[in-house]
């Protein structure tokens, strides 16, 4: 019984260590962790920005501007989404980190080159 318990404890520890040792990128650490809990996915937010701003440069610029100074006027979200979720807090990322996170976000959700 004790042996089984020790083996299970060792396996559990190895699994937990393996999960912790996987390095997350700046987007996963600083964006995904909070947005997973929201009722609207990051893909939906991406498409709202894409509809409103259309080009890669415009979308990225608008997102960076919004994340540096979040407010209702510059949000791409609907009034209903803003009423339910509110406006997010200002990012704590520096300019380089923010640009890197937005680049990763863009690559993950862009539709360009993925359509037939």
Kinemage of the C-alpha trace (Angstrom):
@kinemage 1
@onewidth
@group {chain A} dominant
@subgroup {mainchain}
@vectorlist {calphas} color= white
{ca unk a 1} P 0.000 0.000 0.000
{ca unk a 2} L 2.765 2.440 0.940
{ca unk a 3} L 4.710 1.468 -2.179
{ca unk a 4} L 1.677 2.224 -4.396
{ca unk a 5} L 1.204 5.552 -2.676
{ca unk a 6} L 4.877 6.477 -3.196
{ca unk a 7} L 4.759 5.465 -6.857
{ca unk a 8} L 1.610 7.535 -7.408
{ca unk a 9} L 3.190 10.492 -5.619
{ca unk a 10} L 6.301 10.237 -7.796
{ca unk a 11} L 4.238 10.058 -10.987
{ca unk a 12} L 2.142 13.028 -9.907
{ca unk a 13} L 5.293 15.007 -9.083
{ca unk a 14} L 6.823 14.209 -12.467
{ca unk a 15} L 3.671 15.289 -14.292
{ca unk a 16} L 3.486 18.532 -12.333
{ca unk a 17} L 7.181 19.222 -12.926
{ca unk a 18} L 6.818 18.519 -16.645
{ca unk a 19} L 3.899 20.960 -16.905
{ca unk a 20} L 5.800 23.643 -15.003
{ca unk a 21} L 8.953 23.146 -17.035
{ca unk a 22} L 7.214 23.795 -20.366
{ca unk a 23} L 8.145 27.343 -21.200
{ca unk a 24} L 5.233 29.549 -22.130
{ca unk a 25} L 5.642 32.460 -24.475
{ca unk a 26} L 4.738 36.022 -23.520
{ca unk a 27} L 1.262 35.720 -25.080
{ca unk a 28} L 0.436 32.525 -23.192
{ca unk a 29} L 1.740 33.878 -19.877
{ca unk a 30} L 0.228 37.336 -20.047
{ca unk a 31} L -2.879 37.100 -22.215
{ca unk a 32} L -4.209 33.581 -22.387
{ca unk a 33} L -4.158 32.912 -18.670
{ca unk a 34} L -6.752 35.613 -17.966
{ca unk a 35} L -8.731 35.394 -21.186
{ca unk a 36} L -9.434 31.671 -20.707
{ca unk a 37} L -11.846 32.628 -17.944
{ca unk a 38} L -13.857 35.055 -20.094
{ca unk a 39} L -17.119 34.135 -21.784
{ca unk a 40} L -15.811 35.435 -25.113
{ca unk a 41} L -12.785 33.775 -26.669
{ca unk a 42} L -9.726 35.537 -27.992
{ca unk a 43} L -10.643 34.360 -31.480
{ca unk a 44} L -13.886 36.364 -31.289
{ca unk a 45} L -12.011 39.441 -30.105
{ca unk a 46} L -9.529 39.001 -32.952
{ca unk a 47} L -12.307 38.860 -35.540
{ca unk a 48} L -13.969 41.966 -34.112
{ca unk a 49} L -10.666 43.839 -34.544
{ca unk a 50} L -10.226 42.375 -38.027
{ca unk a 51} L -13.702 43.504 -39.092
{ca unk a 52} L -13.178 46.984 -37.678
{ca unk a 53} L -9.568 47.602 -38.806
{ca unk a 54} L -9.034 45.021 -41.635
{ca unk a 55} L -5.252 45.118 -42.231
{ca unk a 56} L -2.540 43.500 -40.129
{ca unk a 57} L -0.833 46.804 -39.407
{ca unk a 58} L -4.103 48.546 -38.473
{ca unk a 59} L -5.274 45.679 -36.257
{ca unk a 60} L -1.971 45.452 -34.406
{ca unk a 61} L -1.758 49.215 -33.981
{ca unk a 62} L -5.326 49.438 -32.655
{ca unk a 63} L -4.743 46.574 -30.228
{ca unk a 64} L -1.527 48.086 -28.926
{ca unk a 65} L -3.191 51.486 -28.505
{ca unk a 66} L -6.140 49.920 -26.692
{ca unk a 67} L -3.997 47.766 -24.398
{ca unk a 68} L -1.860 50.756 -23.424
{ca unk a 69} L -4.923 52.930 -22.735
{ca unk a 70} L -8.101 50.822 -22.541
{ca unk a 71} L -11.335 52.768 -22.876
{ca unk a 72} L -14.829 52.321 -24.267
{ca unk a 73} L -14.245 54.624 -27.236
{ca unk a 74} L -11.323 52.603 -28.643
{ca unk a 75} L -12.637 49.142 -27.796
{ca unk a 76} L -13.619 46.824 -30.645
{ca unk a 77} L -16.113 45.021 -28.420
{ca unk a 78} L -19.880 45.424 -28.652
{ca unk a 79} L -21.779 47.501 -26.121
{ca unk a 80} L -23.248 44.294 -24.683
{ca unk a 81} L -19.816 42.715 -24.243
{ca unk a 82} L -18.513 45.864 -22.586
{ca unk a 83} L -21.531 45.956 -20.281
{ca unk a 84} L -20.992 42.333 -19.258
{ca unk a 85} L -17.192 42.260 -19.091
{ca unk a 86} L -16.210 45.899 -18.635
{ca unk a 87} L -13.040 47.474 -19.953
{ca unk a 88} L -9.816 45.677 -19.137
{ca unk a 89} L -7.042 47.174 -17.098
{ca unk a 90} L -4.029 48.792 -18.731
{ca unk a 91} L -1.330 46.316 -19.736
{ca unk a 92} L 1.744 45.904 -17.573
{ca unk a 93} L 3.848 44.779 -20.541
{ca unk a 94} L 6.500 47.082 -21.951
{ca unk a 95} L 6.365 48.051 -25.651
{ca unk a 96} L 8.617 45.211 -26.827
{ca unk a 97} L 6.728 42.561 -24.844
{ca unk a 98} L 3.381 43.922 -25.997
{ca unk a 99} L 4.418 43.862 -29.650
{ca unk a 100} L 5.705 40.306 -29.268
{ca unk a 101} L 2.448 39.158 -27.642
{ca unk a 102} L 0.369 40.837 -30.372
{ca unk a 103} L 2.547 39.224 -33.077
{ca unk a 104} L 1.972 35.782 -31.557
{ca unk a 105} L -1.753 36.523 -31.245
{ca unk a 106} L -1.913 37.628 -34.893
{ca unk a 107} L -0.146 34.480 -36.101
{ca unk a 108} L -2.455 32.252 -34.089
{ca unk a 109} L -5.742 33.717 -35.341
{ca unk a 110} L -5.041 35.279 -38.736
{ca unk a 111} L -7.111 33.934 -41.585
{ca unk a 112} L -4.888 35.203 -44.387
{ca unk a 113} L -3.178 32.331 -46.168
{ca unk a 114} L -5.459 29.825 -44.442
{ca unk a 115} L -8.458 30.137 -46.727
{ca unk a 116} L -8.733 28.074 -49.889
